[in-house]
Amino acid sequence: MVKPDEFPLIYDSFVLAKRDHYVAYASAFLGSLEDARDLVNEVFFKIYLRWDDVLTFANSGAYGWKILRDALVDALRKRDRRPSHPAGLDLDILPAVTDAGIEQAELRPRINHALHALPERQRTCVILHYLLDRSIKEVADLTGVQPSTVRSHLAAARPALQALLADLSDTLPTQKGREE
């Protein structure tokens, strides 16, 4: 049982462990690091207000991830569901993608469209693992699912993306994400 005087320490540890991941994920959709930081600060404030409830959940990471995703959906809805970056995901802020050679602006909307054609859980796993270069374990910790579930989502997403981007296969580099 967690003692009330340990709540701030556990909360601070939670924030330190999740902040960078949350900001990277949010900035991929919002197109602005500043907007992402503001959103993540709001998310952590909401979590702080509900911290007693969070501690009752078996997986606080899944609870935090849900709050983040809900806040992100609300932020995009306020923007009339349009990301601020004209081509969708701001691939310029994703070093794993830009290092891999995706520099042609006309590819970005196609990739964004293909990502958004995936089911939500697959899309989340793909973005975190391949675009934000998080390990399978990190993706599992962030989203509150088992590593085997992350692997399943990635395995299902790869052929779907391959089919959606089949005509681009000659121009897209292959990238292997970190496993652990």
C-alpha positions in Angstrom: 0.0 0.0 0.0 1.3 3.4 -0.9 1.5 5.9 2.0 0.1 9.4 1.4 3.5 11.0 1.9 4.9 8.9 -0.9 2.4 10.2 -3.5 4.5 13.2 -4.6 7.6 11.0 -5.1 5.7 8.5 -7.1 4.0 11.2 -9.2 7.3 12.9 -9.8 8.9 9.6 -10.9 5.9 9.0 -13.2 6.3 12.5 -14.8 10.1 12.1 -15.3 9.6 8.7 -16.9 6.9 9.8 -19.3 7.4 13.5 -20.1 9.9 13.1 -23.1 7.9 10.3 -24.7 4.6 12.2 -24.3 6.1 15.4 -25.8 7.6 13.6 -28.7 4.3 11.8 -29.5 2.2 15.0 -29.1 4.6 17.1 -31.2 4.4 14.6 -34.1 0.7 15.5 -34.4 0.6 19.1 -33.3 3.6 20.1 -35.4 5.0 22.3 -32.6 7.2 21.4 -29.8 5.9 24.4 -27.8 2.3 23.3 -28.3 3.2 19.7 -27.4 4.9 20.8 -24.2 1.8 22.9 -23.2 -0.5 20.0 -23.9 1.7 17.6 -21.9 1.8 20.0 -19.0 -2.0 20.0 -19.1 -2.1 16.3 -19.2 0.2 16.0 -16.2 -2.0 18.5 -14.3 -5.0 16.4 -15.1 -3.2 13.3 -13.9 -2.1 15.1 -10.8 -5.7 16.0 -10.0 -6.6 12.3 -10.3 -3.5 10.9 -8.8 -5.4 9.0 -6.1 -7.4 7.3 -8.8 -4.3 6.6 -10.9 -2.7 4.7 -8.0 -5.7 2.3 -7.9 -5.1 1.2 -11.4 -2.8 -1.8 -12.1 -1.1 0.1 -14.9 -0.6 3.8 -14.4 1.1 4.0 -17.7 -2.0 3.0 -19.6 -4.1 5.5 -17.6 -1.6 8.3 -18.4 -1.5 7.3 -22.1 -5.3 7.5 -22.3 -5.3 11.0 -20.8 -2.6 12.1 -23.3 -4.5 10.6 -26.3 -7.8 12.2 -25.2 -6.1 15.6 -24.7 -4.5 15.2 -28.1 -7.8 14.4 -29.8 -9.4 17.4 -28.1 -6.5 19.7 -29.2 -6.8 18.5 -32.8 -10.6 18.8 -32.7 -10.2 22.5 -31.5 -8.0 23.0 -34.6 -10.8 21.7 -36.7 -9.1 18.3 -36.9 -6.3 19.6 -38.9 -2.7 19.2 -37.8 -0.8 22.5 -37.9 1.8 21.2 -40.3 0.4 21.4 -43.8 1.5 17.9 -44.7 0.1 16.2 -41.5 2.7 14.7 -39.2 5.6 17.0 -38.9 8.2 14.5 -40.1 11.0 17.2 -39.8 11.0 16.7 -36.0 11.3 13.0 -36.3 15.1 12.3 -36.6 14.6 8.6 -37.4 12.6 9.5 -40.5 14.6 12.5 -41.7 17.9 10.6 -41.2 16.5 7.8 -43.3 16.1 10.1 -46.2 12.5 11.2 -46.5 13.0 14.7 -47.7 10.6 15.0 -50.5 7.6 17.1 -49.4 5.2 15.2 -51.7 5.8 11.9 -49.8 4.8 13.3 -46.4 1.0 13.6 -47.1 1.0 10.0 -48.6 2.8 8.6 -45.5 0.5 10.6 -43.2 -2.5 9.3 -45.0 -1.2 5.7 -44.9 -0.5 6.0 -41.1 -4.0 7.3 -40.5 -5.5 4.5 -42.5 -4.2 2.1 -39.8 -6.3 1.2 -36.8 -5.5 3.5 -33.9 -3.5 1.0 -31.8 -1.4 0.0 -34.8 -0.8 3.6 -35.8 0.3 4.5 -32.2 2.7 1.6 -32.1 4.1 2.4 -35.6 4.6 6.1 -34.7 6.3 5.4 -31.4 8.5 2.5 -32.6 9.5 3.4 -36.1 9.1 7.2 -36.2 10.0 8.1 -32.7 12.5 5.2 -32.4 11.2 3.8 -29.1 12.0 0.2 -28.3 9.2 -2.3 -28.1 9.5 -2.4 -24.3 9.2 1.5 -24.2 6.2 1.4 -26.4 4.6 -1.3 -24.2 5.4 0.8 -21.1 4.0 4.0 -22.6 0.8 2.5 -23.9 0.2 0.1 -21.1 0.1 -3.1 -23.1 2.3 -6.2 -23.2 5.4 -6.2 -25.5 3.9 -9.1 -27.3 0.8 -7.0 -28.1 3.1 -4.2 -29.5 4.8 -6.8 -31.7 1.4 -8.0 -32.9 0.3 -4.5 -33.8 3.6 -3.8 -35.6 3.4 -7.1 -37.5 -0.2 -6.3 -38.6 0.7 -2.7 -39.5 3.7 -3.5 -41.7 1.8 -5.3 -44.6 -1.0 -2.8 -44.4 1.5 0.1 -44.8 3.3 -1.8 -47.5 0.1 -2.2 -49.5 -0.8 1.5 -49.0 2.6 2.7 -50.0 3.4 0.0 -52.6 4.2 2.4 -55.4 6.6 4.3 -53.1 8.6 1.2 -52.1 11.5 2.2 -54.5 11.8 5.7 -53.0 11.4 4.8 -49.3 14.3 3.6 -47.3 13.9 0.6 -45.1 14.3 1.1 -41.4 14.5 -1.4 -38.7 13.4 0.0 -35.3 15.1 -0.8 -32.0 13.9 -4.0 -30.4 14.8 -3.5 -26.8 
